[in-house]
């Protein structure tokens, strides 16, 4: 379920790029920090991100190494999913963390929570594949059947910002939201975050309908002003002719 969108929902397109921050890290910053902040702006319905590369530990299996150790892809998937609290297999044991519960003491209640030990590809690589053993008697691990690395999901599109790779944030507004108010709110939120985002270039002018609205209002005001002056001039000449007669 998402928020209802206006028929002309795209209020802004914001480009993000960096020469120092990796695209996967940039994607995580955009998703967890910038997008989350923009969703708090009144009138913003959704902020999809084009070209995002969600950072995730992956076991990129090697078929030859799997065959050499007689390991199936299903076994690798099951072991990997059970070692993580979030994975491709939704109903694995690893995804069922539970509430943890609590312990009562005479003066306080101490909460119990599950702390996942696998936080990086290096730790995931050391997870054993059940009770399988290698020829030398050591446990068969995930890094024995593939490369365990940080990577992202397959892309079906991308974003080009300033003639280079980047991210495109699409700000979509609610049907009853005012485009000018949403734009000003988004720009104010971006300006608040800029000091904490060194090395990241954020361009809010790529697609900005509020600019057209501002120009239209300015042109209309100028036209009304010029028209009013012309009416005054005409009335002055007519009133002058009337006095002469």
GIGIMO-V915706 format. One record per residue. RES is the residue in one small letter. BURIAL is 1 if it has 9 or more other C-alpha atoms within 8 Angstrom, else 0. D_LAST is the distance of its C-alpha to the last C-alpha in Angstrom with 2 decimals. Layout:
BEGIN
RES_BURIAL_D_LAST + RES_BURIAL_D_LAST
END
This chain:
BEGIN
x_0_75.74 + x_0_72.50 + x_0_69.14 + x_0_66.61 + x_1_64.27 + x_1_60.63 + x_0_60.01 + x_0_58.38 + x_1_60.96 + x_1_61.10 + x_1_59.03 + x_1_60.54 + x_1_63.20 + x_1_65.03 + x_1_67.36 + x_1_70.49 + x_1_72.72 + x_1_75.22 + x_0_77.46 + x_0_79.97 + x_1_80.15 + x_0_82.05 + x_1_80.15 + x_1_82.48 + x_1_81.98 + x_1_78.23 + x_1_78.32 + x_1_80.16 + x_1_77.66 + x_1_74.75 + x_1_76.42 + x_0_77.86 + x_1_75.37 + x_1_71.94 + x_1_71.80 + x_1_73.22 + x_1_70.58 + x_1_67.67 + x_1_68.86 + x_0_68.22 + x_1_64.50 + x_0_62.59 + x_1_61.45 + x_1_63.98 + x_1_66.19 + x_1_68.48 + x_1_69.06 + x_0_71.27 + x_1_72.55 + x_1_72.90 + x_1_75.78 + x_1_77.58 + x_1_81.26 + x_1_82.87 + x_1_85.81 + x_0_89.11 + x_1_92.82 + x_1_94.20 + x_1_97.70 + x_0_97.34 + x_1_100.65 + x_1_102.84 + x_0_104.67 + x_0_107.62 + x_1_108.14 + x_1_107.81 + x_1_110.39 + x_0_112.72 + x_0_112.72 + x_0_112.66 + x_1_109.46 + x_0_107.04 + x_0_103.24 + x_0_103.33 + x_1_105.60 + x_1_103.25 + x_1_100.26 + x_1_102.16 + x_1_103.42 + x_1_100.01 + x_1_98.20 + x_1_100.86 + x_1_100.41 + x_1_96.64 + x_1_94.64 + x_0_91.96 + x_1_92.93 + x_0_92.68 + x_0_95.28 + x_0_93.66 + x_0_96.87 + x_1_99.11 + x_0_101.08 + x_1_98.97 + x_1_95.76 + x_0_97.40 + x_1_97.22 + x_0_97.42 + x_0_96.17 + x_1_98.84 + x_0_99.43 + x_0_100.22 + x_0_103.10 + x_0_103.28 + x_0_104.82 + x_0_105.48 + x_0_102.16 + x_0_99.88 + x_0_99.18 + x_0_99.27 + x_0_97.39 + x_1_99.10 + x_0_97.11 + x_0_98.05 + x_0_97.50 + x_0_97.48 + x_0_99.74 + x_1_98.28 + x_0_95.09 + x_0_95.30 + x_1_96.68 + x_0_99.58 + x_1_100.72 + x_1_100.09 + x_1_102.23 + x_1_105.22 + x_1_105.20 + x_1_108.48 + x_1_108.61 + x_0_110.69 + x_0_114.30 + x_0_114.43 + x_1_116.37 + x_1_116.33 + x_0_119.50 + x_0_120.11 + x_0_119.93 + x_0_116.59 + x_1_113.84 + x_1_111.61 + x_1_108.02 + x_1_104.59 + x_1_104.30 + x_0_107.49 + x_1_105.77 + x_1_102.31 + x_1_99.83 + x_1_98.26 + x_1_94.90 + x_1_91.33 + x_1_89.19 + x_1_86.50 + x_0_86.12 + x_0_85.48 + x_0_81.83 + x_0_79.91 + x_0_76.75 + x_1_75.60 + x_1_72.61 + x_1_71.57 + x_1_69.61 + x_0_68.57 + x_0_70.77 + x_0_73.78 + x_1_75.52 + x_1_73.88 + x_1_72.70 + x_1_69.53 + x_1_68.55 + x_1_66.31 + x_1_64.42 + x_1_63.82 + x_1_61.70 + x_1_61.95 + x_1_59.68 + x_0_57.69 + x_1_57.49 + x_0_54.29 + x_1_54.57 + x_0_52.83 + x_1_55.07 + x_1_58.19 + x_1_57.38 + x_0_56.75 + x_1_59.90 + x_1_62.00 + x_1_60.76 + x_0_61.48 + x_1_64.98 + x_1_65.62 + x_0_64.55 + x_0_66.97 + x_1_69.82 + x_0_69.25 + x_0_71.32 + x_0_74.29 + x_0_74.10 + x_0_75.03 + x_0_75.34 + x_1_73.25 + x_0_69.86 + x_0_67.44 + x_0_64.29 + x_1_61.72 + x_0_59.10 + x_1_60.91 + x_0_59.09 + x_1_56.42 + x_1_53.91 + x_1_52.30 + x_0_50.95 + x_0_49.03 + x_1_47.74 + x_0_46.65 + x_0_44.89 + x_0_43.18 + x_0_41.94 + x_0_40.75 + x_0_38.98 + x_0_37.34 + x_0_36.22 + x_0_34.82 + x_0_33.02 + x_0_31.50 + x_0_30.48 + x_0_28.89 + x_0_27.19 + x_0_25.83 + x_0_24.50 + x_0_22.82 + x_0_21.17 + x_0_19.95 + x_0_18.60 + x_0_16.79 + x_0_15.35 + x_0_14.32 + x_0_12.43 + x_0_10.77 + x_0_10.02 + x_0_8.76 + x_0_6.29 + x_0_5.26 + x_0_5.44 + x_0_3.78 + x_0_0.00
END
